[in-house]
């Protein structure tokens, strides 16, 4: 059987136009690390620069219509992508499911890792903490994960937990700076920090995850190049990269 090298496959699979000099991707921080790795690979293999602009959800929604240069590719949770589609912010028919990111529990490096495999055990572990920190929900960040965590901590199972939302920055950075002894954050934002350790994802019963969708911006200067990049980062070869960086592809 005739074999085709990976490089040849890439040449067939990725066919950007020679005129394109840059692809701009707008995404939330929860997919930033995996996206940066794949964008770097893509740029090396195609010669096209990929600029990843990562910011909080509220800022992304504001920048989509006004940022210069305009974004070509947008990554957002499904509900925000719904809003964008209704407002004509993405090109029709280009939306696709990207993957899922779990929210996890972190402790300082070297601290004991409690059993959080069930909701009851998670509640017990959190009540044993002097302070559980997490990102502040609501404006101006409008953090999706912060809203999920805030809702979870208000459930009866977590009565008695001492927790505080962080006014500026993220829960994980507050933990890094010693402002708490446990933090709840999306896993891709926990693992890069050597000062803390991931205990594990929150119990599945809580639904503590964020799904992501990807689409081509209505303001994209070259939809064909944007689509080629989307196909590349959603290819089978990219799954391992996403997995390491905390995103499970659908």
C-alpha atoms as an extended CHARMM CRD file, in Angstrom:
* protein
*
       250  EXT
         1         1  UNK       CA              0.0000000000        0.0000000000        0.0000000000  PROA      1               0.0000000000
         2         2  UNK       CA              1.3160000000        3.4300000000       -0.8720000000  PROA      2               0.0000000000
         3         3  UNK       CA              2.0890000000        5.5660000000        2.1920000000  PROA      3               0.0000000000
         4         4  UNK       CA              1.8560000000        9.3350000000        2.4780000000  PROA      4               0.0000000000
         5         5  UNK       CA              4.1320000000       11.2700000000        4.8190000000  PROA      5               0.0000000000
         6         6  UNK       CA              2.7220000000       13.5730000000        7.4840000000  PROA      6               0.0000000000
         7         7  UNK       CA              4.1950000000       16.5590000000        5.6500000000  PROA      7               0.0000000000
         8         8  UNK       CA              2.3930000000       15.5280000000        2.4680000000  PROA      8               0.0000000000
         9         9  UNK       CA             -0.8380000000       15.1080000000        4.3550000000  PROA      9               0.0000000000
        10        10  UNK       CA             -0.4360000000       18.5710000000        5.8020000000  PROA      10              0.0000000000
        11        11  UNK       CA              0.1590000000       20.0150000000        2.3610000000  PROA      11              0.0000000000
        12        12  UNK       CA             -3.0960000000       18.4650000000        1.1790000000  PROA      12              0.0000000000
        13        13  UNK       CA             -5.0290000000       19.3010000000        4.3460000000  PROA      13              0.0000000000
        14        14  UNK       CA             -3.8420000000       22.8950000000        4.8180000000  PROA      14              0.0000000000
        15        15  UNK       CA             -4.0660000000       25.0210000000        1.6970000000  PROA      15              0.0000000000
        16        16  UNK       CA             -3.9160000000       28.6750000000        2.7340000000  PROA      16              0.0000000000
        17        17  UNK       CA             -3.6320000000       31.3910000000        0.1170000000  PROA      17              0.0000000000
        18        18  UNK       CA             -0.2000000000       32.8410000000       -0.4820000000  PROA      18              0.0000000000
        19        19  UNK       CA             -1.5230000000       36.3830000000        0.0750000000  PROA      19              0.0000000000
        20        20  UNK       CA             -2.4230000000       35.8500000000        3.7360000000  PROA      20              0.0000000000
        21        21  UNK       CA              0.1800000000       37.1850000000        6.1340000000  PROA      21              0.0000000000
        22        22  UNK       CA             -1.6060000000       36.6920000000        9.4400000000  PROA      22              0.0000000000
        23        23  UNK       CA             -4.4960000000       34.8780000000       11.0970000000  PROA      23              0.0000000000
        24        24  UNK       CA             -5.8400000000       36.5160000000       14.2490000000  PROA      24              0.0000000000
        25        25  UNK       CA             -7.5200000000       34.2610000000       16.8020000000  PROA      25              0.0000000000
        26        26  UNK       CA             -9.5990000000       35.6300000000       19.6780000000  PROA      26              0.0000000000
        27        27  UNK       CA            -10.0350000000       33.2070000000       22.5910000000  PROA      27              0.0000000000
        28        28  UNK       CA            -10.5480000000       32.9820000000       26.3570000000  PROA      28              0.0000000000
        29        29  UNK       CA             -7.5720000000       31.9970000000       28.5670000000  PROA      29              0.0000000000
        30        30  UNK       CA             -8.9010000000       28.4810000000       29.2060000000  PROA      30              0.0000000000
        31        31  UNK       CA             -7.7570000000       27.3170000000       25.7450000000  PROA      31              0.0000000000
        32        32  UNK       CA             -4.7830000000       29.6510000000       25.3670000000  PROA      32              0.0000000000
        33        33  UNK       CA             -1.8960000000       27.2340000000       26.0090000000  PROA      33              0.0000000000
        34        34  UNK       CA             -3.0490000000       24.5120000000       23.6390000000  PROA      34              0.0000000000
        35        35  UNK       CA             -3.9600000000       27.1040000000       21.0390000000  PROA      35              0.0000000000
        36        36  UNK       CA             -0.5420000000       28.7550000000       21.2600000000  PROA      36              0.0000000000
        37        37  UNK       CA              1.2270000000       25.4200000000       20.7480000000  PROA      37              0.0000000000
        38        38  UNK       CA             -0.8680000000       24.5140000000       17.7220000000  PROA      38              0.0000000000
        39        39  UNK       CA             -0.6580000000       28.0270000000       16.2860000000  PROA      39              0.0000000000
        40        40  UNK       CA              3.1190000000       27.8760000000       16.5150000000  PROA      40              0.0000000000
        41        41  UNK       CA              3.2040000000       24.5330000000       14.7120000000  PROA      41              0.0000000000
        42        42  UNK       CA              0.8680000000       25.8340000000       12.0310000000  PROA      42              0.0000000000
        43        43  UNK       CA              2.9680000000       28.9450000000       11.4680000000  PROA      43              0.0000000000
        44        44  UNK       CA              6.1700000000       26.9020000000       11.1380000000  PROA      44              0.0000000000
        45        45  UNK       CA              4.5820000000       24.5290000000        8.6500000000  PROA      45              0.0000000000
        46        46  UNK       CA              2.7400000000       27.0750000000        6.5010000000  PROA      46              0.0000000000
        47        47  UNK       CA              4.7020000000       30.3010000000        6.8940000000  PROA      47              0.0000000000
        48        48  UNK       CA              1.5370000000       32.1130000000        7.9660000000  PROA      48              0.0000000000
        49        49  UNK       CA              1.6940000000       34.0490000000       11.2260000000  PROA      49              0.0000000000
        50        50  UNK       CA             -0.9850000000       33.1400000000       13.7610000000  PROA      50              0.0000000000
        51        51  UNK       CA             -1.6010000000       35.7330000000       16.4730000000  PROA      51              0.0000000000
        52        52  UNK       CA             -3.5650000000       34.4900000000       19.4880000000  PROA      52              0.0000000000
        53        53  UNK       CA             -5.2850000000       37.2160000000       21.5010000000  PROA      53              0.0000000000
        54        54  UNK       CA             -6.5760000000       35.8870000000       24.7970000000  PROA      54              0.0000000000
        55        55  UNK       CA             -8.8430000000       37.8090000000       27.1490000000  PROA      55              0.0000000000
        56        56  UNK       CA            -11.8250000000       37.4610000000       29.4900000000  PROA      56              0.0000000000
        57        57  UNK       CA            -15.2320000000       36.7520000000       27.9720000000  PROA      57              0.0000000000
        58        58  UNK       CA            -16.6580000000       40.2390000000       28.4330000000  PROA      58              0.0000000000
        59        59  UNK       CA            -13.6750000000       41.8570000000       26.7290000000  PROA      59              0.0000000000
        60        60  UNK       CA            -13.7870000000       39.3640000000       23.8650000000  PROA      60              0.0000000000
        61        61  UNK       CA            -17.4390000000       40.1330000000       23.1630000000  PROA      61              0.0000000000
        62        62  UNK       CA            -16.6360000000       43.8520000000       23.0860000000  PROA      62              0.0000000000
        63        63  UNK       CA            -13.5350000000       43.4380000000       20.9120000000  PROA      63              0.0000000000
        64        64  UNK       CA            -15.1440000000       41.2660000000       18.2530000000  PROA      64              0.0000000000
        65        65  UNK       CA            -16.7950000000       44.2490000000       16.5720000000  PROA      65              0.0000000000
        66        66  UNK       CA            -14.1170000000       46.8710000000       17.1530000000  PROA      66              0.0000000000
        67        67  UNK       CA            -10.6450000000       45.3420000000       17.5400000000  PROA      67              0.0000000000
        68        68  UNK       CA             -7.9530000000       46.1560000000       14.9780000000  PROA      68              0.0000000000
        69        69  UNK       CA             -6.8060000000       44.0350000000       13.2910000000  PROA      69              0.0000000000
        70        70  UNK       CA            -10.0890000000       42.1820000000       13.1280000000  PROA      70              0.0000000000
        71        71  UNK       CA            -10.2160000000       38.6150000000       14.3980000000  PROA      71              0.0000000000
        72        72  UNK       CA            -10.4020000000       35.8280000000       11.8320000000  PROA      72              0.0000000000
        73        73  UNK       CA            -11.2210000000       32.9840000000       14.2340000000  PROA      73              0.0000000000
        74        74  UNK       CA            -13.2570000000       33.1930000000       17.4370000000  PROA      74              0.0000000000
        75        75  UNK       CA            -13.4680000000       30.6750000000       20.2980000000  PROA      75              0.0000000000
        76        76  UNK       CA            -16.2220000000       31.0630000000       22.9030000000  PROA      76              0.0000000000
        77        77  UNK       CA            -18.5740000000       29.0190000000       25.0900000000  PROA      77              0.0000000000
        78        78  UNK       CA            -21.7510000000       27.9510000000       23.2240000000  PROA      78              0.0000000000
        79        79  UNK       CA            -24.0940000000       30.4830000000       24.8550000000  PROA      79              0.0000000000
        80        80  UNK       CA            -21.8830000000       33.4230000000       23.9000000000  PROA      80              0.0000000000
        81        81  UNK       CA            -21.4080000000       31.9680000000       20.4320000000  PROA      81              0.0000000000
        82        82  UNK       CA            -25.2130000000       31.7860000000       20.1690000000  PROA      82              0.0000000000
        83        83  UNK       CA            -25.3830000000       35.5130000000       20.8830000000  PROA      83              0.0000000000
        84        84  UNK       CA            -22.6670000000       36.2100000000       18.3470000000  PROA      84              0.0000000000
        85        85  UNK       CA            -24.4530000000       34.1890000000       15.6750000000  PROA      85              0.0000000000
        86        86  UNK       CA            -27.7380000000       36.0160000000       16.2810000000  PROA      86              0.0000000000
        87        87  UNK       CA            -25.9500000000       39.3460000000       15.9480000000  PROA      87              0.0000000000
        88        88  UNK       CA            -24.2240000000       38.3570000000       12.7180000000  PROA      88              0.0000000000
        89        89  UNK       CA            -20.7920000000       38.2620000000       14.3180000000  PROA      89              0.0000000000
        90        90  UNK       CA            -19.6980000000       35.0110000000       12.6650000000  PROA      90              0.0000000000
        91        91  UNK       CA            -19.9080000000       33.7100000000        9.1400000000  PROA      91              0.0000000000
        92        92  UNK       CA            -22.9440000000       31.4200000000        8.7060000000  PROA      92              0.0000000000
        93        93  UNK       CA            -22.2080000000       27.7030000000        8.6140000000  PROA      93              0.0000000000
        94        94  UNK       CA            -18.6950000000       27.9610000000       10.0720000000  PROA      94              0.0000000000
        95        95  UNK       CA            -19.4580000000       27.1540000000       13.7180000000  PROA      95              0.0000000000
        96        96  UNK       CA            -18.1590000000       23.8740000000       15.1320000000  PROA      96              0.0000000000
        97        97  UNK       CA            -17.7680000000       22.2300000000       18.5400000000  PROA      97              0.0000000000
        98        98  UNK       CA            -14.2130000000       22.4000000000       19.8400000000  PROA      98              0.0000000000
        99        99  UNK       CA            -14.0090000000       20.6920000000       23.2270000000  PROA      99              0.0000000000
       100       100  UNK       CA            -14.6150000000       20.6700000000       26.9690000000  PROA      100             0.0000000000
       101       101  UNK       CA            -12.5620000000       22.0720000000       29.8440000000  PROA      101             0.0000000000
       102       102  UNK       CA            -13.1420000000       20.8520000000       33.4090000000  PROA      102             0.0000000000
       103       103  UNK       CA            -13.0260000000       22.9710000000       36.5530000000  PROA      103             0.0000000000
       104       104  UNK       CA            -10.6920000000       21.5220000000       39.1720000000  PROA      104             0.0000000000
       105       105  UNK       CA             -9.4900000000       21.9960000000       42.7290000000  PROA      105             0.0000000000
       106       106  UNK       CA             -5.9430000000       23.1940000000       43.4270000000  PROA      106             0.0000000000
       107       107  UNK       CA             -3.8300000000       23.2820000000       46.5830000000  PROA      107             0.0000000000
       108       108  UNK       CA             -0.3480000000       24.6890000000       47.2830000000  PROA      108             0.0000000000
       109       109  UNK       CA              2.5000000000       22.4860000000       46.0630000000  PROA      109             0.0000000000
       110       110  UNK       CA              3.2790000000       19.8240000000       48.6550000000  PROA      110             0.0000000000
       111       111  UNK       CA             -0.0530000000       20.1430000000       50.4840000000  PROA      111             0.0000000000
       112       112  UNK       CA             -2.2070000000       17.0060000000       51.0180000000  PROA      112             0.0000000000
       113       113  UNK       CA             -4.6100000000       16.0850000000       48.2360000000  PROA      113             0.0000000000
       114       114  UNK       CA             -8.0680000000       15.4380000000       49.6930000000  PROA      114             0.0000000000
       115       115  UNK       CA            -10.5090000000       12.9450000000       48.1970000000  PROA      115             0.0000000000
       116       116  UNK       CA            -12.9870000000       14.9410000000       46.0920000000  PROA      116             0.0000000000
       117       117  UNK       CA            -14.4280000000       12.0750000000       44.0680000000  PROA      117             0.0000000000
       118       118  UNK       CA            -17.9770000000       12.7050000000       45.2880000000  PROA      118             0.0000000000
       119       119  UNK       CA            -19.9350000000       15.8600000000       46.0610000000  PROA      119             0.0000000000
       120       120  UNK       CA            -20.0510000000       14.9620000000       49.7630000000  PROA      120             0.0000000000
       121       121  UNK       CA            -16.2940000000       14.4080000000       49.8970000000  PROA      121             0.0000000000
       122       122  UNK       CA            -15.6440000000       17.6400000000       48.0290000000  PROA      122             0.0000000000
       123       123  UNK       CA            -17.8400000000       19.4980000000       50.5200000000  PROA      123             0.0000000000
       124       124  UNK       CA            -15.9360000000       17.9820000000       53.4170000000  PROA      124             0.0000000000
       125       125  UNK       CA            -12.5970000000       18.9030000000       51.8480000000  PROA      125             0.0000000000
       126       126  UNK       CA            -13.6470000000       22.4990000000       51.2080000000  PROA      126             0.0000000000
       127       127  UNK       CA            -14.9820000000       22.9150000000       54.7460000000  PROA      127             0.0000000000
       128       128  UNK       CA            -11.5530000000       21.8450000000       55.9770000000  PROA      128             0.0000000000
       129       129  UNK       CA             -9.9230000000       24.7970000000       54.2050000000  PROA      129             0.0000000000
       130       130  UNK       CA             -9.3410000000       28.1200000000       55.9290000000  PROA      130             0.0000000000
       131       131  UNK       CA            -10.1980000000       29.8990000000       52.6820000000  PROA      131             0.0000000000
       132       132  UNK       CA            -11.2230000000       28.7590000000       49.2040000000  PROA      132             0.0000000000
       133       133  UNK       CA            -10.5080000000       31.3670000000       46.5330000000  PROA      133             0.0000000000
       134       134  UNK       CA            -11.9620000000       31.7230000000       43.0590000000  PROA      134             0.0000000000
       135       135  UNK       CA            -12.3440000000       34.3880000000       40.3910000000  PROA      135             0.0000000000
       136       136  UNK       CA            -15.0030000000       37.0270000000       40.9760000000  PROA      136             0.0000000000
       137       137  UNK       CA            -18.1610000000       36.4310000000       38.9310000000  PROA      137             0.0000000000
       138       138  UNK       CA            -20.0070000000       39.1420000000       37.0450000000  PROA      138             0.0000000000
       139       139  UNK       CA            -18.7330000000       42.3700000000       35.4500000000  PROA      139             0.0000000000
       140       140  UNK       CA            -16.2610000000       43.4360000000       34.2710000000  PROA      140             0.0000000000
       141       141  UNK       CA            -14.6950000000       40.0090000000       33.6170000000  PROA      141             0.0000000000
       142       142  UNK       CA            -17.9530000000       38.0870000000       33.1630000000  PROA      142             0.0000000000
       143       143  UNK       CA            -16.0000000000       34.9020000000       33.7830000000  PROA      143             0.0000000000
       144       144  UNK       CA            -18.0400000000       31.8270000000       32.8940000000  PROA      144             0.0000000000
       145       145  UNK       CA            -16.0480000000       29.5990000000       35.2510000000  PROA      145             0.0000000000
       146       146  UNK       CA            -16.4690000000       32.0970000000       38.1110000000  PROA      146             0.0000000000
       147       147  UNK       CA            -20.2210000000       32.0110000000       37.6390000000  PROA      147             0.0000000000
       148       148  UNK       CA            -20.2400000000       28.2000000000       37.6950000000  PROA      148             0.0000000000
       149       149  UNK       CA            -18.0730000000       28.0500000000       40.8350000000  PROA      149             0.0000000000
       150       150  UNK       CA            -20.1230000000       30.7160000000       42.6080000000  PROA      150             0.0000000000
       151       151  UNK       CA            -23.3350000000       28.7840000000       41.8820000000  PROA      151             0.0000000000
       152       152  UNK       CA            -21.7970000000       25.5330000000       43.1420000000  PROA      152             0.0000000000
       153       153  UNK       CA            -20.6220000000       27.0620000000       46.4130000000  PROA      153             0.0000000000
       154       154  UNK       CA            -24.1340000000       28.3650000000       47.1010000000  PROA      154             0.0000000000
       155       155  UNK       CA            -25.5840000000       24.8510000000       46.9870000000  PROA      155             0.0000000000
       156       156  UNK       CA            -26.6530000000       23.3010000000       50.3400000000  PROA      156             0.0000000000
       157       157  UNK       CA            -23.9280000000       20.6460000000       50.0860000000  PROA      157             0.0000000000
       158       158  UNK       CA            -21.3220000000       23.3750000000       50.5590000000  PROA      158             0.0000000000
       159       159  UNK       CA            -22.8020000000       25.1790000000       53.5410000000  PROA      159             0.0000000000
       160       160  UNK       CA            -20.0470000000       26.1250000000       55.9550000000  PROA      160             0.0000000000
       161       161  UNK       CA            -17.3280000000       26.5240000000       53.3180000000  PROA      161             0.0000000000
       162       162  UNK       CA            -15.2250000000       29.6420000000       53.8510000000  PROA      162             0.0000000000
       163       163  UNK       CA            -14.7680000000       31.0990000000       50.3910000000  PROA      163             0.0000000000
       164       164  UNK       CA            -14.1250000000       34.4390000000       48.7700000000  PROA      164             0.0000000000
       165       165  UNK       CA            -14.1500000000       35.6550000000       45.1810000000  PROA      165             0.0000000000
       166       166  UNK       CA            -10.9720000000       37.4610000000       44.1660000000  PROA      166             0.0000000000
       167       167  UNK       CA            -11.5850000000       41.0920000000       43.2550000000  PROA      167             0.0000000000
       168       168  UNK       CA             -8.7180000000       41.3040000000       40.7580000000  PROA      168             0.0000000000
       169       169  UNK       CA             -6.9250000000       38.5450000000       38.9000000000  PROA      169             0.0000000000
       170       170  UNK       CA             -7.8310000000       34.8930000000       39.1950000000  PROA      170             0.0000000000
       171       171  UNK       CA             -8.4200000000       32.4250000000       41.9880000000  PROA      171             0.0000000000
       172       172  UNK       CA             -5.3550000000       30.4270000000       41.0450000000  PROA      172             0.0000000000
       173       173  UNK       CA             -3.0900000000       33.4830000000       41.2250000000  PROA      173             0.0000000000
       174       174  UNK       CA             -4.5450000000       34.2920000000       44.6380000000  PROA      174             0.0000000000
       175       175  UNK       CA             -3.5610000000       30.7770000000       45.7290000000  PROA      175             0.0000000000
       176       176  UNK       CA             -0.0770000000       31.2330000000       44.2590000000  PROA      176             0.0000000000
       177       177  UNK       CA              0.2710000000       34.4220000000       46.3240000000  PROA      177             0.0000000000
       178       178  UNK       CA             -0.8390000000       32.7030000000       49.5340000000  PROA      178             0.0000000000
       179       179  UNK       CA             -4.2550000000       34.3640000000       49.7960000000  PROA      179             0.0000000000
       180       180  UNK       CA             -6.0320000000       31.0370000000       50.3260000000  PROA      180             0.0000000000
       181       181  UNK       CA             -5.2600000000       27.3740000000       50.8590000000  PROA      181             0.0000000000
       182       182  UNK       CA             -7.5110000000       25.9860000000       48.1170000000  PROA      182             0.0000000000
       183       183  UNK       CA             -8.6440000000       27.3630000000       44.7770000000  PROA      183             0.0000000000
       184       184  UNK       CA            -11.1860000000       26.3530000000       42.1710000000  PROA      184             0.0000000000
       185       185  UNK       CA            -10.2610000000       27.1240000000       38.5730000000  PROA      185             0.0000000000
       186       186  UNK       CA            -10.3770000000       25.6040000000       35.1000000000  PROA      186             0.0000000000
       187       187  UNK       CA             -7.6770000000       22.9410000000       34.8770000000  PROA      187             0.0000000000
       188       188  UNK       CA             -5.6700000000       24.5540000000       32.0200000000  PROA      188             0.0000000000
       189       189  UNK       CA             -5.1560000000       27.5850000000       34.2630000000  PROA      189             0.0000000000
       190       190  UNK       CA             -3.9600000000       25.4410000000       37.2020000000  PROA      190             0.0000000000
       191       191  UNK       CA             -1.3720000000       23.1420000000       35.6680000000  PROA      191             0.0000000000
       192       192  UNK       CA              1.1090000000       25.7710000000       34.3470000000  PROA      192             0.0000000000
       193       193  UNK       CA              1.9000000000       26.9950000000       37.8920000000  PROA      193             0.0000000000
       194       194  UNK       CA              4.5870000000       25.0720000000       39.7630000000  PROA      194             0.0000000000
       195       195  UNK       CA              3.5750000000       26.7260000000       43.0480000000  PROA      195             0.0000000000
       196       196  UNK       CA              0.2860000000       24.8060000000       43.0860000000  PROA      196             0.0000000000
       197       197  UNK       CA             -0.9260000000       21.2810000000       42.3470000000  PROA      197             0.0000000000
       198       198  UNK       CA             -4.0890000000       19.9710000000       40.7820000000  PROA      198             0.0000000000
       199       199  UNK       CA             -6.0550000000       17.7200000000       43.1230000000  PROA      199             0.0000000000
       200       200  UNK       CA             -8.4230000000       16.7250000000       40.3340000000  PROA      200             0.0000000000
       201       201  UNK       CA            -11.5690000000       17.7530000000       38.4680000000  PROA      201             0.0000000000
       202       202  UNK       CA            -14.7000000000       18.4570000000       40.4710000000  PROA      202             0.0000000000
       203       203  UNK       CA            -17.2230000000       15.5870000000       40.6190000000  PROA      203             0.0000000000
       204       204  UNK       CA            -19.0190000000       15.0700000000       37.3010000000  PROA      204             0.0000000000
       205       205  UNK       CA            -22.3850000000       15.3590000000       39.0470000000  PROA      205             0.0000000000
       206       206  UNK       CA            -21.7860000000       19.0980000000       39.5090000000  PROA      206             0.0000000000
       207       207  UNK       CA            -21.4620000000       19.7340000000       35.7910000000  PROA      207             0.0000000000
       208       208  UNK       CA            -18.4250000000       21.9230000000       36.4880000000  PROA      208             0.0000000000
       209       209  UNK       CA            -17.1130000000       22.2900000000       32.9640000000  PROA      209             0.0000000000
       210       210  UNK       CA            -17.0450000000       24.7440000000       30.0920000000  PROA      210             0.0000000000
       211       211  UNK       CA            -17.7150000000       23.6850000000       26.5290000000  PROA      211             0.0000000000
       212       212  UNK       CA            -16.2000000000       25.6660000000       23.6860000000  PROA      212             0.0000000000
       213       213  UNK       CA            -17.2010000000       26.4170000000       20.1170000000  PROA      213             0.0000000000
       214       214  UNK       CA            -15.1750000000       27.8430000000       17.2530000000  PROA      214             0.0000000000
       215       215  UNK       CA            -16.2200000000       29.8820000000       14.2070000000  PROA      215             0.0000000000
       216       216  UNK       CA            -14.9570000000       32.2870000000       11.5770000000  PROA      216             0.0000000000
       217       217  UNK       CA            -15.5120000000       35.9470000000       12.3920000000  PROA      217             0.0000000000
       218       218  UNK       CA            -17.7800000000       37.9230000000       10.0800000000  PROA      218             0.0000000000
       219       219  UNK       CA            -14.9630000000       40.4820000000        9.9280000000  PROA      219             0.0000000000
       220       220  UNK       CA            -12.3310000000       37.9940000000        8.7670000000  PROA      220             0.0000000000
       221       221  UNK       CA            -10.3200000000       39.2340000000        5.8060000000  PROA      221             0.0000000000
       222       222  UNK       CA             -9.7840000000       35.7220000000        4.4430000000  PROA      222             0.0000000000
       223       223  UNK       CA            -12.3220000000       33.0670000000        5.3910000000  PROA      223             0.0000000000
       224       224  UNK       CA            -10.5040000000       30.3420000000        3.4600000000  PROA      224             0.0000000000
       225       225  UNK       CA             -7.3160000000       30.7810000000        5.4850000000  PROA      225             0.0000000000
       226       226  UNK       CA             -9.3100000000       30.9690000000        8.7000000000  PROA      226             0.0000000000
       227       227  UNK       CA            -11.0800000000       27.7290000000        7.7970000000  PROA      227             0.0000000000
       228       228  UNK       CA             -7.7870000000       25.9990000000        6.9960000000  PROA      228             0.0000000000
       229       229  UNK       CA             -6.4550000000       26.9200000000       10.4400000000  PROA      229             0.0000000000
       230       230  UNK       CA             -9.6370000000       25.6770000000       12.1410000000  PROA      230             0.0000000000
       231       231  UNK       CA             -9.3540000000       22.3650000000       10.3040000000  PROA      231             0.0000000000
       232       232  UNK       CA             -5.7410000000       22.0710000000       11.4030000000  PROA      232             0.0000000000
       233       233  UNK       CA             -6.3570000000       22.6190000000       15.1320000000  PROA      233             0.0000000000
       234       234  UNK       CA             -9.3450000000       20.2740000000       15.0160000000  PROA      234             0.0000000000
       235       235  UNK       CA             -7.5050000000       17.4960000000       13.2230000000  PROA      235             0.0000000000
       236       236  UNK       CA             -6.7600000000       14.1030000000       14.7580000000  PROA      236             0.0000000000
       237       237  UNK       CA             -3.0850000000       14.9860000000       15.1610000000  PROA      237             0.0000000000
       238       238  UNK       CA             -4.0640000000       17.9280000000       17.4260000000  PROA      238             0.0000000000
       239       239  UNK       CA             -6.0270000000       15.8790000000       19.9710000000  PROA      239             0.0000000000
       240       240  UNK       CA             -2.9600000000       14.9200000000       21.9720000000  PROA      240             0.0000000000
       241       241  UNK       CA             -1.8690000000       18.5520000000       22.2540000000  PROA      241             0.0000000000
       242       242  UNK       CA             -5.3030000000       19.6300000000       23.4630000000  PROA      242             0.0000000000
       243       243  UNK       CA             -5.4310000000       16.7800000000       25.9670000000  PROA      243             0.0000000000
       244       244  UNK       CA             -2.1180000000       17.7230000000       27.5590000000  PROA      244             0.0000000000
       245       245  UNK       CA             -3.2960000000       21.3100000000       27.8650000000  PROA      245             0.0000000000
       246       246  UNK       CA             -6.5460000000       20.3450000000       29.5970000000  PROA      246             0.0000000000
       247       247  UNK       CA             -9.1110000000       20.3470000000       26.8000000000  PROA      247             0.0000000000
       248       248  UNK       CA            -10.9660000000       17.1900000000       25.7570000000  PROA      248             0.0000000000
       249       249  UNK       CA            -11.9700000000       17.3170000000       22.1030000000  PROA      249             0.0000000000
       250       250  UNK       CA            -15.5110000000       16.3260000000       21.2600000000  PROA      250             0.0000000000
